Amino acid sequence: MTAEAPADQPMEAGRTSARQGVQHCALLYGDDQEFLAGALPHLRKGIEAGDPAFAVTPRKEAEVLRDSLGSDAPAVQFIDPSDFYSTPVRAMAGMMAVARSLGTRPAWVVASADWSKYPDAMEWVRYDSIFNLGFADADFRGYCCYNTSVLSPEVISLVRQTHPNIHEGARLRENPDYRDPYDFVADVDSTPLPPSPSSAASMEVMPTDLHALRVFVTEQARRCAIAGDALYNLLVAVTEVATNAVRHGHPPVTLRAWPDNGLVCEITDSGHWEPEEFLSWVPPRSALKSGFGIWGVGMLCDTVQVRTGPKGTAVRLRTCGN
C-alpha cells in the first residue's frame, strides 16, 4: 500500500522519478530543532525538484519554517490547519481534491495538528489510518508532525500505529509498530462509545413524522447557540441518518441529544448495519450512487461515529457550532 524507504535512509524523489505512491511519515519531535531536522529537508527536496510544497501547520511551526526557509519560503504554500482540518471527511475530500489538481506531480507536505484537542479525537486517528488506503497510489510525500513534549504517550502510541514510516531523532525508517488500516479501524469500531448521559433529551422517531424530529433538533441546537448554516447542516444530517434507521434498521428508532463541545445527536435502532457500508470516506462519483447521502453526513458534521452489534446500531453526530 505504500512506498517505503529502506531503514534509516532518506526518501529521495523528484518530478522526474517514477510515480511512487503515498509516503506517509510521522515526524516525532520534542523541540524546534528536532522539528526542523525533519520538516525542513523534506520541504527543500520538493522546492529543489520544482514540485508543489505545502505546510499545514499552526502559527508557531509556520513561523519557524518561514524563518528557516528564508528566500525559499514563498515557494511553500502555508495553510492554517483550522481551515483544512474542519472535519475528518472534509479533510480527506480536500486532500483528494489537491491530488486531482496536481495530476502526476508529487506533492511535498508537512502537516501538524493536535488531535487530542479535537472532540472525538479517535475519528482523526481513523483518518490517519484510512489515509494510507485512500492515497495508496497518490504521489504524496507527507510528514505528519507530532510534538512529543505536548502529546500524551497514548496519542503517540496511536501515531506509531497509523504511519508506515517514522522520523525520530535524526532518522527516517520503516515503522515496526505500523498496523494494517483494516485491522486498526476494526479495533476502533469494536470499541464501545461512552454511554449517553442520563440527562440527554430523547424522542422516538416516527417514520411518518420527521418534522417532529427536526423541531426537536432545532430546539436542542438553539440551547447550544447553534444556528445558521451549522443548524441547517445538522438538520440535514440527522434527517438522513434517521431515515436510514427507519428504512434499514429495526424499531424502536430513538434520537437522543445533549450538549458537549457543541451538540451531540445520537440515533439508535435495533438493527445491525456494517460501518464500512454506512459511512464512506470516499465521495461517490455520482449523487445517484448508494452512499452519497451518508458520505454527506460526514461532510456536514464535525464528527460521525458508528457502532453496531447484536444489540443494535448507534450513530453519533457532533456539531461544534458556527
C-alpha positions in Angstrom: 0.0 0.0 0.0 2.9 2.3 0.5 6.3 3.0 -1.0 8.7 2.8 2.0 12.3 3.8 2.1 15.0 1.3 3.3 15.5 1.6 7.1 17.3 4.7 8.2 17.6 6.1 4.6 16.0 9.3 3.4 13.3 9.2 0.8 14.6 10.7 -2.5 12.1 11.8 -5.1 11.6 14.4 -7.7 9.4 15.3 -10.6 11.4 13.0 -13.0 11.3 10.0 -10.7 8.8 7.2 -11.2 5.5 7.5 -9.5 5.9 6.0 -6.1 2.6 6.2 -4.4 1.9 7.8 -0.9 4.8 8.2 1.5 3.1 8.8 4.9 5.6 9.6 7.6 5.3 10.5 11.3 7.8 13.1 12.4 8.1 12.9 16.2 9.8 16.0 17.7 10.3 17.5 21.2 11.6 21.0 20.2 12.1 23.3 17.3 15.4 21.8 16.4 14.0 18.3 16.0 11.0 19.7 14.1 13.3 21.4 11.6 15.6 18.4 11.3 12.8 16.5 9.7 10.4 19.1 8.2 13.0 21.5 6.6 14.9 19.0 4.4 11.6 17.4 3.3 10.2 20.7 2.0 13.5 21.7 0.4 13.5 18.5 -1.6 10.2 19.5 -3.1 11.3 23.0 -3.7 14.5 21.9 -5.4 12.6 19.5 -7.6 10.2 22.3 -8.6 7.2 20.4 -7.1 4.3 21.8 -5.1 5.2 22.1 -1.4 2.7 22.7 1.4 2.9 23.4 5.1 -0.4 22.8 7.0 0.9 23.9 10.4 -0.1 26.1 13.4 1.3 29.6 13.6 4.3 28.7 15.8 5.5 25.9 13.5 4.8 28.1 10.4 6.9 30.9 11.7 9.8 28.6 12.5 9.6 27.1 9.0 9.4 30.5 7.3 12.4 31.9 9.2 14.5 28.8 8.3 13.4 28.6 4.7 14.5 32.2 4.2 14.2 33.2 0.5 12.6 29.8 -0.3 9.6 30.5 1.9 7.4 31.9 -0.9 7.8 28.5 -2.7 5.8 26.9 0.1 2.0 27.3 0.4 1.2 27.8 4.1 -2.2 26.7 5.2 -3.9 27.3 8.6 -4.8 23.8 9.9 -8.1 25.0 11.3 -9.1 25.8 7.7 -8.2 22.4 6.4 -8.9 20.0 9.3 -12.5 21.1 9.9 -13.9 17.5 9.8 -12.2 14.2 9.1 -14.3 13.5 6.0 -13.8 17.1 4.7 -10.1 16.8 5.2 -10.0 13.6 3.2 -12.0 15.2 0.4 -9.7 18.2 0.5 -6.6 16.0 0.1 -8.2 14.2 -2.8 -9.0 17.5 -4.5 -5.4 18.5 -4.1 -4.2 15.2 -5.6 -6.5 15.5 -8.6 -5.4 19.1 -9.2 -1.7 18.1 -9.3 -2.2 15.2 -11.7 1.1 13.3 -11.9 3.1 15.9 -10.0 4.3 14.9 -6.5 3.2 17.0 -3.5 5.5 17.6 -0.6 3.5 18.1 2.6 4.4 19.0 6.2 1.3 18.9 8.4 0.8 19.4 12.1 -2.3 19.2 14.2 -3.0 18.2 17.8 -5.7 15.6 17.5 -6.1 15.5 21.3 -7.7 18.9 21.2 -10.4 17.8 18.8 -13.7 16.3 20.1 -13.9 12.6 19.3 -10.1 12.5 18.6 -10.2 8.8 17.6 -12.1 9.8 14.4 -9.0 11.9 13.4 -6.8 8.9 14.2 -9.0 6.8 12.0 -8.5 9.5 9.3 -4.7 9.0 9.6 -5.1 5.2 9.2 -7.5 5.3 6.3 -5.3 7.9 4.5 -2.9 5.0 3.8 -5.6 3.3 1.8 -7.3 6.3 0.1 -4.0 7.6 -1.2 -2.1 4.4 -1.8 -1.5 5.4 -5.5 -1.2 9.2 -4.9 2.2 10.8 -5.2 2.0 12.5 -1.7 5.3 12.8 0.2 3.8 13.7 3.6 5.3 14.4 7.0 2.7 14.4 9.9 4.4 16.2 12.8 3.7 15.4 16.4 5.2 17.2 19.4 6.2 14.6 22.0 6.6 17.2 24.7 2.9 18.1 24.4 1.1 15.0 23.4 0.3 12.1 25.7 2.1 8.7 25.4 -1.3 7.3 24.4 -1.6 9.7 21.4 2.0 8.9 20.3 1.2 5.2 20.5 -1.7 5.7 18.1 0.6 7.8 15.8 3.0 4.9 15.6 0.2 2.6 14.6 -1.0 4.7 11.7 2.1 5.8 9.8 4.2 3.3 7.8 7.4 5.4 8.2 8.7 7.3 11.1 11.2 10.1 11.5 12.5 10.2 15.1 15.6 12.0 16.2 17.8 12.2 13.0 16.5 9.0 11.4 13.8 8.2 8.9 13.0 4.5 9.0 10.3 1.9 8.4 7.9 1.9 11.4 7.8 -1.6 13.1 4.7 -0.5 15.0 2.6 0.3 11.9 -0.7 -1.6 11.6 -2.7 -2.6 8.6 -5.6 0.0 8.3 -8.3 -2.7 8.1 -7.2 -4.2 11.4 -6.7 -0.8 13.1 -10.1 0.5 12.0 -11.8 -2.8 13.0 -10.4 -2.3 16.5 -11.7 1.3 16.6 -15.1 0.1 15.5 -15.2 -2.6 18.2 -14.6 -0.1 21.0 -17.9 1.0 22.6 -18.8 4.6 22.7 -19.1 6.3 26.1 -22.8 6.0 27.2 -25.1 8.9 26.6 -25.7 10.9 29.7 -28.9 10.3 31.7 -29.8 13.9 31.3 -30.0 13.6 27.5 -33.2 14.7 25.9 -34.8 12.0 23.8 -37.7 11.2 21.5 -38.9 8.2 19.5 -38.5 8.7 15.7 -41.8 8.1 14.0 -41.5 7.2 10.3 -44.5 9.3 9.4 -43.4 12.5 11.2 -39.8 13.5 10.6 -41.0 17.1 11.0 -41.2 16.5 14.8 -37.6 15.3 14.7 -36.4 18.5 13.1 -38.3 20.6 15.6 -36.7 18.6 18.4 -33.2 19.0 17.0 -33.7 22.8 16.3 -34.8 23.3 20.0 -31.7 21.4 21.3 -29.4 23.2 18.9 -30.6 26.7 19.9 -29.9 25.9 23.5 -26.3 25.3 22.5 -26.2 28.5 20.4 -26.1 26.6 17.2 -27.8 28.4 14.4 -27.5 29.4 10.7 -25.5 27.1 8.4 -24.4 24.9 11.3 -28.0 24.2 12.3 -29.1 23.6 8.7 -26.3 21.1 8.2 -27.2 19.3 11.4 -30.8 19.1 10.4 -29.9 17.6 7.0 -27.5 15.1 8.6 -29.9 13.9 11.4 -32.7 13.5 8.9 -30.5 11.4 6.6 -29.4 9.1 9.5 -32.9 8.8 11.0 -34.3 8.0 7.5 -31.7 5.2 7.1 -32.5 3.8 10.5 -36.2 3.7 9.7 -35.7 2.1 6.3 -32.9 -0.3 7.1 -32.9 -0.8 10.8 -35.5 -2.2 13.3 -37.7 -0.2 15.7 -37.7 1.4 18.0 -35.6 4.3 16.5 -34.6 6.7 19.2 -32.9 10.1 19.0 -31.0 11.5 21.9 -29.3 14.9 22.2 -27.1 16.5 24.8 -24.6 19.4 25.0 -20.9 18.5 24.9 -18.5 20.7 22.9 -21.4 21.8 20.9 -24.4 19.4 20.4 -24.3 15.6 20.2 -27.2 13.8 18.4 -27.4 10.0 18.6 -29.7 7.9 16.6 -30.1 4.3 17.7 -32.1 1.3 16.5 -32.2 -2.4 17.0 -30.8 -3.3 13.6 -27.2 -4.3 12.6 -25.5 -2.2 9.9 -22.0 -2.6 8.6 -20.0 0.5 9.5 -17.9 0.4 6.3 -21.1 0.3 4.2 -22.8 3.1 6.2 -20.1 5.7 6.5 -18.0 6.2 3.4 -14.8 8.2 3.5 -14.5 8.4 -0.3 -17.0 10.7 -2.1 -19.2 8.6 -4.5 -18.8 9.6 -8.2 -22.5 10.4 -8.5 -25.2 11.7 -6.2 -27.3 8.8 -7.6 -24.9 6.2 -6.2 -25.7 4.4 -3.0 -23.9 6.0 -0.1 -23.8 9.6 -1.3 -26.1 10.8 1.4 -24.2 9.0 4.1 -20.9 10.4 2.9 -22.5 13.8 3.0 -23.3 13.3 6.7 -19.6 13.2 7.3 -19.2 16.4 5.4 -21.9 18.2 7.4 -20.9 17.2 11.0 -17.7 17.7 12.9 -17.5 14.0 13.6 -19.6 10.9 12.9 -19.2 7.8 15.0 -20.9 4.5 14.1 -21.1 1.4 16.4 -23.1 -1.7 15.5 -23.5 -5.1 17.1 -26.1 -7.8 18.1 -28.0 -5.3 20.3 -28.3 -2.7 17.6 -26.7 0.3 15.9 -25.8 3.8 17.2 -24.8 6.7 15.0 -23.4 9.7 16.9 -23.2 13.1 15.3 -21.4 16.1 16.8 -21.7 19.7 15.7 -19.5 22.2 17.4 -21.2 25.3 16.1 -20.6 28.1 13.7 
